[in-house]
Amino acid sequence: MSKCEKPARAEHSGSFRIDVSPGVAIPDWSVVTSMAVGDALKAIFETCNWSNRWQGLSEAEWHTRCSILKTYARTGHAPSLNLLATATGISRENLQPLVMQLAARDIVVVDEDGYSIIGAYPFVDSMTEHRVQLDDVMVNAMCAIDALGAGAMLGRDTTIKSSCRCCGASVCIQTKKQGTALADFSPADIVIWAGIQYETNCAAHSLCTTMAFFCSSAHLKSWLASHPSKPSGYGLSLEEGFQLGKAIFMPLLTGGKEATVFS
């Protein structure tokens, strides 16, 4: 569908990228064919200052993050710091500041005391409207785009269960080919609003709250009309939203050594 209430047009064709690990860069432009997705990617990366988020990531930060994400996929929740220390071979004394560095980068989310991991994009411990089924494990995703990108990141087929932000109707999406292709979905006219909003150095509490599924273009338009401030963002088809999720998340469990997984 056409873009709605979008920010200033962004240049496309893979004109920017961020190196996050040796041989790994985001976004993955190979999965992007839509100009609207290219525009949305650039707006998200610039608004959230993702260059500062990802550049200069240490090997210890990278593999700690990978271990956290793979544990989410195995158990449905984040590891405790004690389990993370055991799995990574990093003492809790050294792991605590490492996790806080990841939180300062807005790569993981910690509780108010800073002692517990409660989220790591695209997953979160708390219940959300976006749930991703991975075989017999259900994981909460932070937003619609996170839910769509999770399977491709993990290389696993998924079933996404969510709802229309306007009317609450059920939205269900299945992926195939290790999470890289759409298999089936209902309703037939699913669209996505990819909002552009970033506050308090935490996408989970700002950007992610604005990215949602709608059961039709009409309901997206109705929802937008109900906001006098005219939210900034992009209206995307399901395929475009899927491209956006894959472009962001597919590279984020590749490169370097294999991450440790634990229960």
C-alpha positions as CSV (number, residue, x, y, z in Angstrom):
1,M,0.0,0.0,0.0
2,S,1.1,3.6,-0.3
3,K,2.9,5.4,2.5
4,C,0.8,7.4,5.0
5,E,1.9,10.4,7.0
6,K,5.5,9.6,6.3
7,P,8.6,11.6,7.3
8,A,10.7,13.2,4.6
9,R,11.6,10.8,1.8
10,A,14.8,8.8,2.4
11,E,17.3,7.7,-0.2
12,H,17.1,4.0,-1.0
13,S,19.2,1.4,-2.9
14,G,21.4,0.3,0.0
15,S,23.0,3.7,0.5
16,F,23.8,3.1,4.2
17,R,24.8,0.2,6.4
18,I,26.2,-0.4,9.9
19,D,29.0,-2.9,10.5
20,V,28.0,-4.7,13.7
21,S,30.5,-7.6,13.7
22,P,33.2,-8.9,11.4
23,G,31.4,-9.8,8.1
24,V,28.0,-8.7,9.5
25,A,26.2,-5.5,8.6
26,I,22.7,-4.2,9.0
27,P,20.3,-3.7,7.3
28,D,20.4,-6.6,4.9
29,W,19.5,-4.9,1.6
30,S,19.3,-8.2,-0.3
31,V,15.8,-8.7,1.1
32,V,14.5,-5.2,0.3
33,T,12.6,-4.6,-3.0
34,S,10.2,-1.9,-1.8
35,M,11.1,1.8,-1.9
36,A,8.8,2.3,1.1
37,V,10.8,-0.2,3.1
38,G,14.1,1.5,2.2
39,D,12.6,4.8,3.3
40,A,11.3,3.3,6.6
41,L,14.7,1.7,7.3
42,K,16.6,4.9,6.9
43,A,14.1,6.8,9.1
44,I,14.2,4.2,11.8
45,F,18.0,4.0,11.8
46,E,18.4,7.8,11.9
47,T,15.7,8.5,14.5
48,C,17.0,5.8,16.8
49,N,20.7,6.7,16.2
50,W,21.5,3.1,15.4
51,S,25.1,3.9,14.4
52,N,25.9,4.6,18.0
53,R,23.9,1.6,19.1
54,W,25.8,-0.9,17.0
55,Q,29.2,0.4,16.0
56,G,32.2,-0.6,18.2
57,L,30.3,-3.5,19.7
58,S,32.9,-5.7,21.5
59,E,33.1,-9.5,20.9
60,A,32.0,-10.1,24.4
61,E,28.9,-7.8,23.9
62,W,28.1,-9.5,20.6
63,H,28.2,-13.1,22.0
64,T,26.5,-12.2,25.2
65,R,23.6,-10.8,23.2
66,C,23.5,-13.8,20.9
67,S,23.3,-16.1,23.9
68,I,20.4,-14.1,25.4
69,L,18.5,-14.3,22.1
70,K,19.0,-18.0,21.6
71,T,17.9,-18.6,25.2
72,Y,14.7,-16.7,24.5
73,A,14.1,-19.0,21.5
74,R,14.7,-22.1,23.6
75,T,12.8,-21.1,26.8
76,G,10.6,-18.1,26.0
77,H,12.3,-15.9,28.5
78,A,15.6,-14.2,29.2
79,P,18.3,-15.9,31.3
80,S,19.2,-14.8,34.8
81,L,22.6,-13.2,35.2
82,N,23.8,-16.3,37.1
83,L,22.9,-18.6,34.2
84,L,24.3,-16.2,31.7
85,A,27.6,-16.0,33.6
86,T,27.8,-19.8,33.7
87,A,27.0,-20.2,30.0
88,T,29.3,-17.5,28.7
89,G,32.2,-18.2,31.1
90,I,32.2,-14.6,32.2
91,S,32.0,-14.0,35.9
92,R,28.9,-12.3,37.2
93,E,31.2,-9.5,38.5
94,N,32.3,-8.8,34.9
95,L,29.0,-9.7,33.3
96,Q,27.0,-7.1,35.2
97,P,28.7,-4.1,33.6
98,L,28.7,-5.8,30.2
99,V,24.9,-6.2,30.3
100,M,24.6,-2.6,31.4
101,Q,26.7,-1.6,28.4
102,L,24.3,-3.5,26.2
103,A,21.4,-1.7,27.9
104,A,23.0,1.7,27.5
105,R,23.3,0.9,23.7
106,D,19.5,-0.1,23.8
107,I,20.3,-3.6,22.6
108,V,18.9,-5.2,25.7
109,V,16.4,-4.0,28.3
110,V,16.9,-4.4,32.0
111,D,14.6,-3.9,35.0
112,E,14.6,-0.7,37.0
113,D,17.3,-2.1,39.4
114,G,19.5,-3.1,36.5
115,Y,19.9,-6.6,37.8
116,S,17.6,-8.6,35.5
117,I,17.4,-8.8,31.7
118,I,13.8,-8.4,30.7
119,G,14.1,-7.9,26.9
120,A,16.5,-8.3,24.0
121,Y,15.3,-7.1,20.6
122,P,13.1,-8.6,19.2
123,F,12.0,-10.5,22.3
124,V,10.7,-9.4,25.7
125,D,9.6,-11.2,28.9
126,S,6.4,-9.3,29.5
127,M,3.1,-10.2,27.7
128,T,2.6,-8.1,24.5
129,E,0.0,-8.2,21.7
130,H,2.6,-10.0,19.4
131,R,3.4,-13.6,20.1
132,V,5.8,-15.8,18.1
133,Q,5.4,-19.6,18.2
134,L,8.7,-21.5,17.7
135,D,7.8,-25.2,17.8
136,D,6.6,-25.7,21.4
137,V,7.9,-22.4,22.7
138,M,5.9,-19.1,22.7
139,V,7.9,-15.9,22.8
140,N,6.6,-12.4,23.2
141,A,7.9,-10.0,20.5
142,M,8.2,-6.2,21.2
143,C,6.4,-5.1,18.1
144,A,4.9,-6.2,14.8
145,I,8.1,-5.8,12.9
146,D,10.1,-7.7,15.5
147,A,7.6,-10.5,15.3
148,L,8.0,-10.7,11.5
149,G,11.8,-10.6,11.6
150,A,12.3,-13.1,14.5
151,G,12.0,-16.3,12.4
152,A,14.4,-15.2,9.7
153,M,16.9,-14.2,12.5
154,L,16.7,-17.6,14.1
155,G,16.4,-19.5,10.8
156,R,13.1,-21.1,12.0
157,D,9.5,-21.2,10.7
158,T,7.1,-19.3,13.0
159,T,3.5,-18.7,13.7
160,I,2.8,-15.1,14.7
161,K,-0.4,-14.4,16.6
162,S,-1.4,-10.8,17.1
163,S,-4.4,-8.5,16.7
164,C,-5.6,-5.5,14.8
165,R,-4.6,-2.3,16.7
166,C,-7.9,-0.7,15.6
167,C,-10.6,-3.3,16.2
168,G,-8.9,-6.1,18.1
169,A,-9.6,-8.8,15.5
170,S,-7.2,-11.7,15.4
171,V,-4.2,-11.6,13.1
172,C,-2.3,-14.8,12.3
173,I,0.8,-15.2,10.1
174,Q,2.8,-18.3,9.3
175,T,6.3,-18.3,7.8
176,K,8.2,-20.9,5.9
177,K,11.7,-21.6,4.5
178,Q,13.3,-21.1,7.8
179,G,11.3,-18.0,8.5
180,T,12.3,-16.2,5.3
181,A,9.1,-16.4,3.4
182,L,5.4,-15.9,4.1
183,A,3.4,-19.2,4.1
184,D,-0.2,-18.3,5.1
185,F,-1.9,-15.4,6.9
186,S,-5.3,-14.1,7.9
187,P,-7.2,-11.9,7.4
188,A,-6.2,-11.5,3.7
189,D,-5.7,-7.7,3.9
190,I,-3.2,-7.4,6.8
191,V,-1.3,-4.1,6.8
192,I,1.2,-2.6,9.2
193,W,1.9,0.8,10.6
194,A,5.7,1.3,11.2
195,G,5.8,4.3,13.5
196,I,8.8,6.5,13.8
197,Q,9.2,7.6,17.4
198,Y,12.1,7.3,19.8
199,E,12.3,8.5,23.4
200,T,14.3,7.9,26.6
201,N,17.0,5.9,24.7
202,C,14.6,2.9,24.7
203,A,12.9,1.6,21.5
204,A,10.9,-0.9,23.6
205,H,9.1,2.0,25.3
206,S,8.7,4.2,22.3
207,L,9.3,3.0,18.7
208,C,8.0,-0.6,19.4
209,T,4.7,0.8,20.8
210,T,4.0,2.4,17.5
211,M,4.5,-0.7,15.2
212,A,1.3,-2.7,14.9
213,F,-0.8,-4.9,12.7
214,F,-4.1,-3.8,11.2
215,C,-6.7,-6.1,9.6
216,S,-7.2,-3.8,6.7
217,S,-6.2,-0.5,5.1
218,A,-9.5,1.0,6.2
219,H,-8.8,0.2,9.8
220,L,-5.3,1.7,9.6
221,K,-6.7,4.9,8.1
222,S,-9.4,5.0,10.9
223,W,-6.8,4.5,13.6
224,L,-4.6,7.3,12.1
225,A,-7.6,9.6,11.8
226,S,-8.3,9.1,15.5
227,H,-4.9,10.7,16.4
228,P,-5.1,14.5,15.9
229,S,-1.3,14.7,16.1
230,K,-0.9,12.6,12.9
231,P,1.7,10.0,13.9
232,S,4.9,9.9,11.9
233,G,5.5,6.6,10.2
234,Y,4.9,4.4,7.2
235,G,1.9,2.3,6.2
236,L,3.2,-1.0,4.8
237,S,1.7,-4.1,3.2
238,L,2.3,-7.3,5.0
239,E,5.1,-8.2,2.4
240,E,6.7,-4.8,3.0
241,G,6.5,-5.2,6.8
242,F,8.1,-8.7,6.4
243,Q,10.9,-7.2,4.3
244,L,11.5,-4.6,7.0
245,G,11.7,-7.2,9.8
246,K,14.1,-9.4,7.8
247,A,16.3,-6.5,6.8
248,I,16.8,-5.5,10.4
249,F,17.0,-8.9,12.2
250,M,18.3,-11.5,9.7
251,P,22.0,-10.4,10.2
252,L,21.8,-10.4,14.0
253,L,22.6,-14.0,14.8
254,T,25.3,-14.4,12.2
255,G,29.1,-14.0,12.2
256,G,31.7,-14.9,14.8
257,K,31.6,-17.9,17.2
258,E,28.5,-19.9,17.9
259,A,26.5,-18.5,20.8
260,T,25.9,-20.6,23.9
261,V,22.3,-21.8,24.5
262,F,21.0,-22.8,27.9
263,S,17.8,-23.4,29.7
